[in-house]
Amino acid sequence: MKKLGLALLMGFFLAGCGTAAKESEFWDHDTMYKNWDHLRYSWYGYKNPSPETGKESREQAWWGKPMEVNADKLKDTTP
């Protein structure tokens, strides 16, 4: 009985992981990092971002697909 419960628990866990990966579009990419510059920034450069790294990220499209956002629906965070 314990083995059946463990197997069901493992099945639910894997199903949840698969769904999360599908929703995040993880499988649509062949690599985790866009290129070596992106890898270097993600490992070391994120602590001291600069205008140059911002420019590189836009030019090389490091952060995925751009989305349209309706500014009227954003929360106001001003104090």
C-alpha positions in Angstrom: 0.0 0.0 0.0 2.9 2.4 0.8 4.4 1.7 -2.7 1.1 2.6 -4.4 0.8 5.8 -2.4 4.4 6.7 -3.2 3.8 6.0 -6.9 0.7 8.2 -6.9 2.5 11.0 -5.2 5.4 10.8 -7.6 3.0 10.8 -10.5 1.2 13.9 -9.3 4.5 15.6 -8.7 5.8 14.8 -12.3 2.5 15.9 -13.8 2.7 19.2 -12.0 6.3 19.8 -13.1 5.3 19.0 -16.7 2.4 21.4 -16.6 4.6 24.2 -15.1 7.3 23.6 -17.8 4.6 23.8 -20.5 3.1 27.0 -19.2 6.5 28.7 -18.8 7.3 27.8 -22.5 10.5 26.1 -21.2 10.4 23.5 -24.0 10.2 26.2 -26.7 13.9 27.0 -26.1 16.9 24.9 -27.1 19.1 26.4 -24.4 18.7 28.1 -21.1 20.9 31.1 -22.0 20.7 33.0 -25.3 24.5 33.1 -25.8 27.8 33.4 -23.8 27.2 37.0 -23.0 23.9 36.2 -21.4 25.5 33.3 -19.4 28.3 35.6 -18.2 25.8 38.3 -17.1 23.5 35.8 -15.4 26.3 34.2 -13.4 28.5 37.3 -12.6 27.2 40.6 -14.0 23.8 40.8 -12.4 25.3 42.3 -9.2 26.6 45.4 -11.1 24.4 46.0 -14.1 25.4 48.8 -16.4 24.0 50.6 -19.3 26.2 48.5 -21.6 24.7 45.2 -20.3 21.2 46.7 -20.7 22.0 47.6 -24.3 23.3 44.0 -24.9 20.2 42.5 -23.4 17.9 44.4 -25.7 20.0 43.8 -28.8 20.5 40.1 -28.2 16.9 39.5 -26.8 18.1 37.8 -23.6 14.8 38.0 -21.8 12.4 36.2 -24.1 9.4 37.4 -26.1 8.2 41.0 -25.5 4.6 41.4 -24.4 2.2 44.3 -24.8 1.1 45.7 -21.4 -1.8 48.0 -20.7 -0.3 50.7 -18.5 -3.8 51.6 -17.1 -4.1 48.2 -15.5 -0.8 48.3 -13.6 -0.8 48.9 -9.9 0.3 52.3 -8.6 3.3 51.8 -6.4 4.0 55.5 -5.6 4.0 56.2 -1.9 
